[in-house]
């Protein structure tokens, strides 16, 4: 076997808006897979005229032209049996398989076939949704496949990459604020590895919902003008046709870009497609809109700490994960509420995939009923799904 062309491991974080993958080489080097120069692969899928599925930026480009053939967030549809793209129902497993298959193909192209593949899943997911991901990944031919809870991957990164001490019996709280979901988890170090003591979250908290709040806030600026107000309503009307839908896509892209800039600057301009106008958005306005969502996230985190029975001396840290967690207000509110300064790295959206390929991943028994993948289960309290 040519060890130069064989990856030791591949870690895949299948996310709501983006999928991220990390390769571990046989010589110990670890690096992100790049997709058209970016570590963030859009998770969206598009059905082409020949019924083939496009993934990533190809799907995004075509989706702007034909929105009815495009699904931006297949992870949010895991509970459905299928996704309607154009006039064709695509089984959800096939949709997920297309995304993970694209990752595996890229890994094989740049690093060779991986000897083992780890795909992360939310710790609070029950067997039905885990099996969808496991079956989809298995259908791509992924070798030595394991499903790993996302907060366990984050805890491994916290310890094994960042070098934080986490002695057996102590815990780290993982605050995972992504595009479409939020999860808070208490992860303990044990003699055998890591254990999720408690987990809770919401699929109504995330960057997508902040984007929606920003769009509504900007729209409110046009209410004083009857003409502009009518044009805005037409832009927001989901039944106003493909051209308006393309403009809405462009608007949300503008809002996301401005939101990300405001994590580094105090002002950002938002170009309003179809209006030939720019709207100024300030960090203080963003924080005003974000605060209700972050208050819910902080309350969930506080409840998870309580459920896990964590005393301050057993809490080794709070680790911020997910692209939306880089908002300065999020770390401030957590620090104020829990009295612990959170740890935030420059690219929090890369944490989970990198943690999935770090050394020391011990196999664990599969969750019953058996599935054709190895699952590393999360220990959660009985009232969690």
VOLO-275439 format. One record per residue (C-alpha): residue in three letters; x, y, z. Coordinates in steps of 0.02 Angstrom, whole numbers, plus 50000, padded with zeros to 5 digits. Layout:
// residues N
@aa: ALA; xx: X; yy: Y; zz: Z
...
//
This chain:
// residues 385
@aa: UNK; xx: 50000; yy: 50000; zz: 50000
@aa: UNK; xx: 50064; yy: 50174; zz: 49957
@aa: UNK; xx: 50060; yy: 50257; zz: 50128
@aa: UNK; xx: 50088; yy: 50426; zz: 50046
@aa: UNK; xx: 49918; yy: 50409; zz: 49961
@aa: UNK; xx: 49821; yy: 50336; zz: 50107
@aa: UNK; xx: 49739; yy: 50443; zz: 50239
@aa: UNK; xx: 49743; yy: 50368; zz: 50413
@aa: UNK; xx: 49575; yy: 50445; zz: 50458
@aa: UNK; xx: 49441; yy: 50564; zz: 50398
@aa: UNK; xx: 49328; yy: 50663; zz: 50515
@aa: UNK; xx: 49167; yy: 50733; zz: 50442
@aa: UNK; xx: 49056; yy: 50863; zz: 50525
@aa: UNK; xx: 48895; yy: 50863; zz: 50422
@aa: UNK; xx: 48822; yy: 51032; zz: 50467
@aa: UNK; xx: 48664; yy: 51129; zz: 50434
@aa: UNK; xx: 48737; yy: 51258; zz: 50315
@aa: UNK; xx: 48912; yy: 51189; zz: 50289
@aa: UNK; xx: 49003; yy: 51023; zz: 50301
@aa: UNK; xx: 49183; yy: 51020; zz: 50362
@aa: UNK; xx: 49308; yy: 50877; zz: 50348
@aa: UNK; xx: 49480; yy: 50847; zz: 50422
@aa: UNK; xx: 49610; yy: 50724; zz: 50358
@aa: UNK; xx: 49736; yy: 50637; zz: 50470
@aa: UNK; xx: 49885; yy: 50576; zz: 50369
@aa: UNK; xx: 49978; yy: 50415; zz: 50411
@aa: UNK; xx: 50128; yy: 50520; zz: 50464
@aa: UNK; xx: 50023; yy: 50614; zz: 50593
@aa: UNK; xx: 49993; yy: 50773; zz: 50494
@aa: UNK; xx: 49816; yy: 50842; zz: 50509
@aa: UNK; xx: 49736; yy: 50965; zz: 50388
@aa: UNK; xx: 49569; yy: 51025; zz: 50325
@aa: UNK; xx: 49499; yy: 50967; zz: 50160
@aa: UNK; xx: 49472; yy: 51115; zz: 50045
@aa: UNK; xx: 49327; yy: 51130; zz: 49926
@aa: UNK; xx: 49360; yy: 51260; zz: 49792
@aa: UNK; xx: 49487; yy: 51338; zz: 49910
@aa: UNK; xx: 49376; yy: 51341; zz: 50065
@aa: UNK; xx: 49362; yy: 51220; zz: 50211
@aa: UNK; xx: 49174; yy: 51251; zz: 50213
@aa: UNK; xx: 49076; yy: 51144; zz: 50092
@aa: UNK; xx: 48896; yy: 51207; zz: 50074
@aa: UNK; xx: 48782; yy: 51065; zz: 50130
@aa: UNK; xx: 48649; yy: 51109; zz: 50002
@aa: UNK; xx: 48597; yy: 50990; zz: 49862
@aa: UNK; xx: 48525; yy: 51026; zz: 49689
@aa: UNK; xx: 48444; yy: 50908; zz: 49565
@aa: UNK; xx: 48504; yy: 50933; zz: 49387
@aa: UNK; xx: 48406; yy: 50905; zz: 49227
@aa: UNK; xx: 48473; yy: 50727; zz: 49214
@aa: UNK; xx: 48415; yy: 50689; zz: 49394
@aa: UNK; xx: 48594; yy: 50691; zz: 49460
@aa: UNK; xx: 48627; yy: 50778; zz: 49626
@aa: UNK; xx: 48747; yy: 50925; zz: 49635
@aa: UNK; xx: 48830; yy: 50967; zz: 49800
@aa: UNK; xx: 48921; yy: 51117; zz: 49873
@aa: UNK; xx: 48952; yy: 51275; zz: 49775
@aa: UNK; xx: 48891; yy: 51196; zz: 49614
@aa: UNK; xx: 48725; yy: 51166; zz: 49701
@aa: UNK; xx: 48723; yy: 51345; zz: 49769
@aa: UNK; xx: 48756; yy: 51421; zz: 49598
@aa: UNK; xx: 48621; yy: 51320; zz: 49512
@aa: UNK; xx: 48503; yy: 51342; zz: 49659
@aa: UNK; xx: 48505; yy: 51530; zz: 49636
@aa: UNK; xx: 48445; yy: 51506; zz: 49457
@aa: UNK; xx: 48317; yy: 51371; zz: 49495
@aa: UNK; xx: 48269; yy: 51382; zz: 49680
@aa: UNK; xx: 48137; yy: 51247; zz: 49669
@aa: UNK; xx: 48270; yy: 51117; zz: 49629
@aa: UNK; xx: 48377; yy: 51163; zz: 49779
@aa: UNK; xx: 48379; yy: 51120; zz: 49964
@aa: UNK; xx: 48495; yy: 51230; zz: 50064
@aa: UNK; xx: 48488; yy: 51137; zz: 50230
@aa: UNK; xx: 48462; yy: 50948; zz: 50210
@aa: UNK; xx: 48516; yy: 50916; zz: 50391
@aa: UNK; xx: 48360; yy: 51006; zz: 50451
@aa: UNK; xx: 48257; yy: 50880; zz: 50349
@aa: UNK; xx: 48329; yy: 50723; zz: 50427
@aa: UNK; xx: 48162; yy: 50684; zz: 50510
@aa: UNK; xx: 48074; yy: 50679; zz: 50340
@aa: UNK; xx: 48076; yy: 50525; zz: 50227
@aa: UNK; xx: 48118; yy: 50628; zz: 50073
@aa: UNK; xx: 48151; yy: 50801; zz: 50001
@aa: UNK; xx: 48055; yy: 50870; zz: 49852
@aa: UNK; xx: 48177; yy: 50941; zz: 49724
@aa: UNK; xx: 48091; yy: 51002; zz: 49567
@aa: UNK; xx: 47961; yy: 50868; zz: 49532
@aa: UNK; xx: 48061; yy: 50724; zz: 49608
@aa: UNK; xx: 48060; yy: 50656; zz: 49786
@aa: UNK; xx: 48238; yy: 50620; zz: 49842
@aa: UNK; xx: 48253; yy: 50499; zz: 49989
@aa: UNK; xx: 48336; yy: 50588; zz: 50135
@aa: UNK; xx: 48471; yy: 50453; zz: 50145
@aa: UNK; xx: 48516; yy: 50486; zz: 49963
@aa: UNK; xx: 48527; yy: 50674; zz: 49997
@aa: UNK; xx: 48645; yy: 50650; zz: 50144
@aa: UNK; xx: 48745; yy: 50520; zz: 50049
@aa: UNK; xx: 48776; yy: 50644; zz: 49909
@aa: UNK; xx: 48857; yy: 50767; zz: 50029
@aa: UNK; xx: 48963; yy: 50639; zz: 50122
@aa: UNK; xx: 49008; yy: 50556; zz: 49957
@aa: UNK; xx: 49076; yy: 50722; zz: 49893
@aa: UNK; xx: 49186; yy: 50734; zz: 50048
@aa: UNK; xx: 49253; yy: 50557; zz: 50026
@aa: UNK; xx: 49289; yy: 50587; zz: 49842
@aa: UNK; xx: 49389; yy: 50744; zz: 49884
@aa: UNK; xx: 49485; yy: 50651; zz: 50020
@aa: UNK; xx: 49530; yy: 50512; zz: 49899
@aa: UNK; xx: 49585; yy: 50640; zz: 49769
@aa: UNK; xx: 49704; yy: 50738; zz: 49881
@aa: UNK; xx: 49755; yy: 50613; zz: 50014
@aa: UNK; xx: 49701; yy: 50441; zz: 49960
@aa: UNK; xx: 49564; yy: 50329; zz: 50031
@aa: UNK; xx: 49545; yy: 50346; zz: 50220
@aa: UNK; xx: 49575; yy: 50193; zz: 50328
@aa: UNK; xx: 49436; yy: 50246; zz: 50447
@aa: UNK; xx: 49297; yy: 50374; zz: 50438
@aa: UNK; xx: 49213; yy: 50462; zz: 50583
@aa: UNK; xx: 49053; yy: 50559; zz: 50554
@aa: UNK; xx: 48989; yy: 50667; zz: 50697
@aa: UNK; xx: 48807; yy: 50680; zz: 50751
@aa: UNK; xx: 48718; yy: 50785; zz: 50882
@aa: UNK; xx: 48726; yy: 50703; zz: 51054
@aa: UNK; xx: 48540; yy: 50727; zz: 51081
@aa: UNK; xx: 48486; yy: 50635; zz: 50924
@aa: UNK; xx: 48392; yy: 50472; zz: 50945
@aa: UNK; xx: 48424; yy: 50312; zz: 50845
@aa: UNK; xx: 48312; yy: 50358; zz: 50698
@aa: UNK; xx: 48411; yy: 50511; zz: 50647
@aa: UNK; xx: 48579; yy: 50432; zz: 50688
@aa: UNK; xx: 48535; yy: 50285; zz: 50577
@aa: UNK; xx: 48497; yy: 50401; zz: 50431
@aa: UNK; xx: 48672; yy: 50474; zz: 50442
@aa: UNK; xx: 48753; yy: 50305; zz: 50472
@aa: UNK; xx: 48663; yy: 50220; zz: 50328
@aa: UNK; xx: 48699; yy: 50366; zz: 50212
@aa: UNK; xx: 48884; yy: 50365; zz: 50255
@aa: UNK; xx: 48893; yy: 50175; zz: 50239
@aa: UNK; xx: 48816; yy: 50184; zz: 50065
@aa: UNK; xx: 48965; yy: 50288; zz: 50007
@aa: UNK; xx: 49085; yy: 50146; zz: 50049
@aa: UNK; xx: 49163; yy: 50234; zz: 50198
@aa: UNK; xx: 49287; yy: 50117; zz: 50284
@aa: UNK; xx: 49283; yy: 50074; zz: 50470
@aa: UNK; xx: 49140; yy: 50195; zz: 50494
@aa: UNK; xx: 49103; yy: 50267; zz: 50667
@aa: UNK; xx: 48971; yy: 50391; zz: 50724
@aa: UNK; xx: 49036; yy: 50507; zz: 50860
@aa: UNK; xx: 48935; yy: 50632; zz: 50964
@aa: UNK; xx: 48983; yy: 50809; zz: 50914
@aa: UNK; xx: 49022; yy: 50869; zz: 51092
@aa: UNK; xx: 49138; yy: 50721; zz: 51120
@aa: UNK; xx: 49235; yy: 50773; zz: 50965
@aa: UNK; xx: 49240; yy: 50951; zz: 51031
@aa: UNK; xx: 49301; yy: 50892; zz: 51203
@aa: UNK; xx: 49439; yy: 50792; zz: 51120
@aa: UNK; xx: 49494; yy: 50947; zz: 51025
@aa: UNK; xx: 49490; yy: 51048; zz: 51187
@aa: UNK; xx: 49607; yy: 50923; zz: 51270
@aa: UNK; xx: 49711; yy: 50842; zz: 51134
@aa: UNK; xx: 49735; yy: 50990; zz: 51015
@aa: UNK; xx: 49723; yy: 51144; zz: 51127
@aa: UNK; xx: 49811; yy: 51055; zz: 51270
@aa: UNK; xx: 49689; yy: 51098; zz: 51411
@aa: UNK; xx: 49696; yy: 50986; zz: 51562
@aa: UNK; xx: 49542; yy: 50880; zz: 51592
@aa: UNK; xx: 49574; yy: 50753; zz: 51728
@aa: UNK; xx: 49455; yy: 50605; zz: 51751
@aa: UNK; xx: 49303; yy: 50665; zz: 51846
@aa: UNK; xx: 49310; yy: 50842; zz: 51778
@aa: UNK; xx: 49203; yy: 50909; zz: 51636
@aa: UNK; xx: 49199; yy: 51035; zz: 51496
@aa: UNK; xx: 49040; yy: 51120; zz: 51436
@aa: UNK; xx: 49025; yy: 51127; zz: 51246
@aa: UNK; xx: 48924; yy: 51275; zz: 51183
@aa: UNK; xx: 48886; yy: 51232; zz: 51002
@aa: UNK; xx: 48799; yy: 51374; zz: 50910
@aa: UNK; xx: 48784; yy: 51332; zz: 50727
@aa: UNK; xx: 48685; yy: 51397; zz: 50580
@aa: UNK; xx: 48520; yy: 51311; zz: 50615
@aa: UNK; xx: 48535; yy: 51228; zz: 50785
@aa: UNK; xx: 48606; yy: 51253; zz: 50959
@aa: UNK; xx: 48668; yy: 51119; zz: 51078
@aa: UNK; xx: 48743; yy: 51130; zz: 51251
@aa: UNK; xx: 48828; yy: 50977; zz: 51323
@aa: UNK; xx: 48924; yy: 50932; zz: 51480
@aa: UNK; xx: 49063; yy: 50810; zz: 51435
@aa: UNK; xx: 49161; yy: 50721; zz: 51571
@aa: UNK; xx: 49331; yy: 50642; zz: 51557
@aa: UNK; xx: 49328; yy: 50461; zz: 51615
@aa: UNK; xx: 49458; yy: 50326; zz: 51632
@aa: UNK; xx: 49395; yy: 50253; zz: 51467
@aa: UNK; xx: 49379; yy: 50417; zz: 51370
@aa: UNK; xx: 49235; yy: 50540; zz: 51370
@aa: UNK; xx: 49053; yy: 50535; zz: 51425
@aa: UNK; xx: 48911; yy: 50656; zz: 51390
@aa: UNK; xx: 48831; yy: 50688; zz: 51559
@aa: UNK; xx: 48690; yy: 50800; zz: 51498
@aa: UNK; xx: 48636; yy: 50879; zz: 51335
@aa: UNK; xx: 48499; yy: 50997; zz: 51280
@aa: UNK; xx: 48471; yy: 51114; zz: 51136
@aa: UNK; xx: 48352; yy: 51192; zz: 51013
@aa: UNK; xx: 48326; yy: 51189; zz: 50826
@aa: UNK; xx: 48256; yy: 51366; zz: 50838
@aa: UNK; xx: 48419; yy: 51448; zz: 50892
@aa: UNK; xx: 48561; yy: 51479; zz: 50772
@aa: UNK; xx: 48638; yy: 51593; zz: 50643
@aa: UNK; xx: 48493; yy: 51564; zz: 50522
@aa: UNK; xx: 48368; yy: 51635; zz: 50645
@aa: UNK; xx: 48477; yy: 51786; zz: 50679
@aa: UNK; xx: 48487; yy: 51813; zz: 50491
@aa: UNK; xx: 48297; yy: 51813; zz: 50487
@aa: UNK; xx: 48289; yy: 51939; zz: 50629
@aa: UNK; xx: 48411; yy: 52053; zz: 50536
@aa: UNK; xx: 48309; yy: 52043; zz: 50375
@aa: UNK; xx: 48149; yy: 52088; zz: 50468
@aa: UNK; xx: 48239; yy: 52230; zz: 50556
@aa: UNK; xx: 48300; yy: 52303; zz: 50391
@aa: UNK; xx: 48128; yy: 52283; zz: 50314
@aa: UNK; xx: 48057; yy: 52387; zz: 50455
@aa: UNK; xx: 48156; yy: 52536; zz: 50391
@aa: UNK; xx: 48047; yy: 52541; zz: 50235
@aa: UNK; xx: 47879; yy: 52544; zz: 50323
@aa: UNK; xx: 47867; yy: 52734; zz: 50315
@aa: UNK; xx: 47864; yy: 52732; zz: 50125
@aa: UNK; xx: 47714; yy: 52650; zz: 50042
@aa: UNK; xx: 47811; yy: 52617; zz: 49881
@aa: UNK; xx: 47964; yy: 52543; zz: 49968
@aa: UNK; xx: 47857; yy: 52445; zz: 50089
@aa: UNK; xx: 47762; yy: 52364; zz: 49944
@aa: UNK; xx: 47925; yy: 52321; zz: 49854
@aa: UNK; xx: 47992; yy: 52243; zz: 50014
@aa: UNK; xx: 47835; yy: 52137; zz: 50038
@aa: UNK; xx: 47852; yy: 52077; zz: 49858
@aa: UNK; xx: 48034; yy: 52031; zz: 49891
@aa: UNK; xx: 47985; yy: 51932; zz: 50046
@aa: UNK; xx: 47833; yy: 51847; zz: 49968
@aa: UNK; xx: 47877; yy: 51661; zz: 49946
@aa: UNK; xx: 47751; yy: 51650; zz: 49803
@aa: UNK; xx: 47818; yy: 51799; zz: 49704
@aa: UNK; xx: 47914; yy: 51695; zz: 49577
@aa: UNK; xx: 48089; yy: 51630; zz: 49542
@aa: UNK; xx: 48167; yy: 51801; zz: 49510
@aa: UNK; xx: 48112; yy: 51867; zz: 49680
@aa: UNK; xx: 48171; yy: 51707; zz: 49761
@aa: UNK; xx: 48343; yy: 51732; zz: 49683
@aa: UNK; xx: 48347; yy: 51908; zz: 49753
@aa: UNK; xx: 48300; yy: 51841; zz: 49926
@aa: UNK; xx: 48443; yy: 51717; zz: 49918
@aa: UNK; xx: 48561; yy: 51859; zz: 49875
@aa: UNK; xx: 48492; yy: 51964; zz: 50018
@aa: UNK; xx: 48521; yy: 51826; zz: 50146
@aa: UNK; xx: 48698; yy: 51804; zz: 50080
@aa: UNK; xx: 48726; yy: 51990; zz: 50106
@aa: UNK; xx: 48657; yy: 51981; zz: 50283
@aa: UNK; xx: 48767; yy: 51832; zz: 50329
@aa: UNK; xx: 48921; yy: 51921; zz: 50262
@aa: UNK; xx: 48880; yy: 52079; zz: 50360
@aa: UNK; xx: 48848; yy: 51978; zz: 50518
@aa: UNK; xx: 49018; yy: 51895; zz: 50503
@aa: UNK; xx: 49105; yy: 52062; zz: 50473
@aa: UNK; xx: 49024; yy: 52131; zz: 50630
@aa: UNK; xx: 49117; yy: 52003; zz: 50735
@aa: UNK; xx: 49274; yy: 52100; zz: 50685
@aa: UNK; xx: 49212; yy: 52277; zz: 50651
@aa: UNK; xx: 49080; yy: 52394; zz: 50723
@aa: UNK; xx: 48986; yy: 52434; zz: 50562
@aa: UNK; xx: 48945; yy: 52343; zz: 50400
@aa: UNK; xx: 48845; yy: 52385; zz: 50244
@aa: UNK; xx: 48709; yy: 52271; zz: 50178
@aa: UNK; xx: 48670; yy: 52285; zz: 49992
@aa: UNK; xx: 48483; yy: 52262; zz: 49962
@aa: UNK; xx: 48460; yy: 52168; zz: 49797
@aa: UNK; xx: 48332; yy: 52248; zz: 49683
@aa: UNK; xx: 48330; yy: 52410; zz: 49783
@aa: UNK; xx: 48494; yy: 52487; zz: 49722
@aa: UNK; xx: 48523; yy: 52532; zz: 49904
@aa: UNK; xx: 48638; yy: 52494; zz: 50049
@aa: UNK; xx: 48586; yy: 52486; zz: 50231
@aa: UNK; xx: 48709; yy: 52517; zz: 50372
@aa: UNK; xx: 48706; yy: 52389; zz: 50512
@aa: UNK; xx: 48801; yy: 52417; zz: 50674
@aa: UNK; xx: 48867; yy: 52292; zz: 50799
@aa: UNK; xx: 48755; yy: 52367; zz: 50933
@aa: UNK; xx: 48603; yy: 52336; zz: 50822
@aa: UNK; xx: 48662; yy: 52159; zz: 50788
@aa: UNK; xx: 48683; yy: 52126; zz: 50974
@aa: UNK; xx: 48510; yy: 52195; zz: 51009
@aa: UNK; xx: 48437; yy: 52071; zz: 50885
@aa: UNK; xx: 48547; yy: 51927; zz: 50944
@aa: UNK; xx: 48516; yy: 51948; zz: 51130
@aa: UNK; xx: 48346; yy: 51858; zz: 51138
@aa: UNK; xx: 48419; yy: 51707; zz: 51049
@aa: UNK; xx: 48576; yy: 51707; zz: 51155
@aa: UNK; xx: 48475; yy: 51723; zz: 51315
@aa: UNK; xx: 48387; yy: 51561; zz: 51269
@aa: UNK; xx: 48554; yy: 51477; zz: 51230
@aa: UNK; xx: 48631; yy: 51534; zz: 51394
@aa: UNK; xx: 48478; yy: 51474; zz: 51491
@aa: UNK; xx: 48492; yy: 51303; zz: 51409
@aa: UNK; xx: 48677; yy: 51296; zz: 51451
@aa: UNK; xx: 48644; yy: 51341; zz: 51633
@aa: UNK; xx: 48513; yy: 51202; zz: 51642
@aa: UNK; xx: 48636; yy: 51076; zz: 51568
@aa: UNK; xx: 48766; yy: 51121; zz: 51698
@aa: UNK; xx: 48635; yy: 51097; zz: 51834
@aa: UNK; xx: 48573; yy: 50933; zz: 51760
@aa: UNK; xx: 48751; yy: 50866; zz: 51755
@aa: UNK; xx: 48773; yy: 50913; zz: 51939
@aa: UNK; xx: 48931; yy: 51009; zz: 51902
@aa: UNK; xx: 49010; yy: 51106; zz: 52042
@aa: UNK; xx: 49130; yy: 51247; zz: 51993
@aa: UNK; xx: 49283; yy: 51144; zz: 52041
@aa: UNK; xx: 49230; yy: 51005; zz: 51919
@aa: UNK; xx: 49207; yy: 51124; zz: 51772
@aa: UNK; xx: 49368; yy: 51136; zz: 51671
@aa: UNK; xx: 49300; yy: 51262; zz: 51547
@aa: UNK; xx: 49169; yy: 51315; zz: 51422
@aa: UNK; xx: 49215; yy: 51281; zz: 51242
@aa: UNK; xx: 49132; yy: 51385; zz: 51104
@aa: UNK; xx: 49098; yy: 51284; zz: 50946
@aa: UNK; xx: 49008; yy: 51326; zz: 50784
@aa: UNK; xx: 49023; yy: 51476; zz: 50669
@aa: UNK; xx: 48887; yy: 51579; zz: 50754
@aa: UNK; xx: 48976; yy: 51566; zz: 50923
@aa: UNK; xx: 49108; yy: 51692; zz: 50870
@aa: UNK; xx: 48991; yy: 51837; zz: 50910
@aa: UNK; xx: 49076; yy: 51934; zz: 51052
@aa: UNK; xx: 48910; yy: 51951; zz: 51143
@aa: UNK; xx: 48897; yy: 51761; zz: 51161
@aa: UNK; xx: 49058; yy: 51745; zz: 51260
@aa: UNK; xx: 49015; yy: 51897; zz: 51365
@aa: UNK; xx: 48844; yy: 51831; zz: 51415
@aa: UNK; xx: 48910; yy: 51658; zz: 51457
@aa: UNK; xx: 49050; yy: 51730; zz: 51563
@aa: UNK; xx: 48927; yy: 51840; zz: 51657
@aa: UNK; xx: 48804; yy: 51698; zz: 51686
@aa: UNK; xx: 48920; yy: 51554; zz: 51731
@aa: UNK; xx: 49072; yy: 51646; zz: 51798
@aa: UNK; xx: 49191; yy: 51552; zz: 51682
@aa: UNK; xx: 49282; yy: 51636; zz: 51538
@aa: UNK; xx: 49239; yy: 51535; zz: 51381
@aa: UNK; xx: 49372; yy: 51469; zz: 51262
@aa: UNK; xx: 49348; yy: 51525; zz: 51082
@aa: UNK; xx: 49468; yy: 51488; zz: 50939
@aa: UNK; xx: 49482; yy: 51587; zz: 50778
@aa: UNK; xx: 49385; yy: 51461; zz: 50672
@aa: UNK; xx: 49259; yy: 51376; zz: 50787
@aa: UNK; xx: 49170; yy: 51293; zz: 50642
@aa: UNK; xx: 49321; yy: 51178; zz: 50615
@aa: UNK; xx: 49329; yy: 51108; zz: 50792
@aa: UNK; xx: 49213; yy: 50958; zz: 50777
@aa: UNK; xx: 49289; yy: 50882; zz: 50620
@aa: UNK; xx: 49466; yy: 50905; zz: 50689
@aa: UNK; xx: 49418; yy: 50827; zz: 50855
@aa: UNK; xx: 49344; yy: 50679; zz: 50764
@aa: UNK; xx: 49514; yy: 50625; zz: 50696
@aa: UNK; xx: 49623; yy: 50657; zz: 50849
@aa: UNK; xx: 49715; yy: 50509; zz: 50923
@aa: UNK; xx: 49636; yy: 50399; zz: 51055
@aa: UNK; xx: 49467; yy: 50361; zz: 50979
@aa: UNK; xx: 49427; yy: 50196; zz: 51059
@aa: UNK; xx: 49290; yy: 50093; zz: 50975
@aa: UNK; xx: 49131; yy: 50070; zz: 51074
@aa: UNK; xx: 48987; yy: 49947; zz: 51061
@aa: UNK; xx: 48852; yy: 49995; zz: 50935
@aa: UNK; xx: 48688; yy: 50068; zz: 50992
@aa: UNK; xx: 48549; yy: 49938; zz: 50983
@aa: UNK; xx: 48471; yy: 49894; zz: 50867
@aa: UNK; xx: 48632; yy: 49864; zz: 50769
@aa: UNK; xx: 48664; yy: 49969; zz: 50615
@aa: UNK; xx: 48799; yy: 49943; zz: 50483
@aa: UNK; xx: 48910; yy: 50070; zz: 50569
@aa: UNK; xx: 48999; yy: 50078; zz: 50735
@aa: UNK; xx: 48918; yy: 50206; zz: 50849
@aa: UNK; xx: 49001; yy: 50289; zz: 50997
@aa: UNK; xx: 48848; yy: 50326; zz: 51104
@aa: UNK; xx: 48820; yy: 50476; zz: 51215
@aa: UNK; xx: 48766; yy: 50446; zz: 51393
@aa: UNK; xx: 48622; yy: 50564; zz: 51424
@aa: UNK; xx: 48493; yy: 50584; zz: 51558
@aa: UNK; xx: 48333; yy: 50482; zz: 51538
@aa: UNK; xx: 48229; yy: 50633; zz: 51491
@aa: UNK; xx: 48334; yy: 50669; zz: 51337
@aa: UNK; xx: 48285; yy: 50600; zz: 51167
//
